[in-house]
């Protein structure tokens, strides 16, 4: 999944059409002038979402917050191990 295709939700996700969801804790936040990245520890993996700094501020994201990353099935790429 590309980092730019993730949608982050803090709190109850509610009803949405995106079926791919990973819940995790924010482990790192990096902010630039306009865009930032939020890294989650989710399901024994690290997942990084690229979002606007305004979104980070609006969600009041801080390290340790529980969030859910959503993305559409069309954005999933599968690779066979080995």
CORSUL-V658076 format. One record per run of one state. SS is the DSSP state (H for helix, E for strand, C for the rest). FROM is the first residue (numbers start at 1). TO is the last residue. If there is no record, write none. Layout:
# CORSUL-V658076
ss=SS from=FROM to=TO
ss=SS from=FROM to=TO
This chain:
# CORSUL-V658076
ss=C from=1 to=2
ss=H from=3 to=5
ss=C from=6 to=6
ss=E from=7 to=9
ss=C from=10 to=19
ss=E from=20 to=31
ss=C from=32 to=34
ss=E from=35 to=42
ss=C from=43 to=44
ss=E from=45 to=52
ss=H from=53 to=58
ss=C from=59 to=65
ss=E from=66 to=71
ss=C from=72 to=72
ss=H from=73 to=75
ss=C from=76 to=82
